Amino acid sequence: MSHKILVIEDDEASRMMYSEILSMEDFEVIEAEDGHSALNYLHNNPNPDLILMDLTFPNMTPKEFVTDLKGNPHTNSIPYIFISGQGTIREQAQELEATTYLKKPFDLDDFVSLVKKHS
């Protein structure tokens, strides 16, 4: 059985690229363009094995998303990885207790290895 990855990315091209790469590695990918649609998915479906998320998406901050995620006993143990080109990604990942982070641009092999390691 493949691992299920929830990808939260508002940039459609990036979201599709992540999905395509992970699908080729036999992951089941669920896509969300913002935090609200991701939380809606999480509240109504079995948990994914891992969440990959950008640090910027519309209608909700990563902090608001993580607060909801951690505040729900059904989702608080899901690991999550931040992916961003922002210079402050390391600090934000530490502040929001992310499992880890990946700074853009990144090597595709590193991306796949990181997902496999944490899913």
SULTASUL-V938354 format. One line per field, one symbol per residue. burial: I if it has 24 or more other ideal C-beta (glycine too) atoms within 12 Angstrom, else O. A space follows every 50 residues. Layout:
# SULTASUL-V938354
burial = ???
This chain:
# SULTASUL-V938354
burial = OOIIIIIIIIIOOIIOIIIOIIOOOOIOIIIIIIIOIIIOIIOOOOIIII IIIIIIIOOIOIOOIIOIIOOOOOIOOIIIIIIIOOOOIOOIIOOIOIII IIIIOIOOOOIIOIIOOII
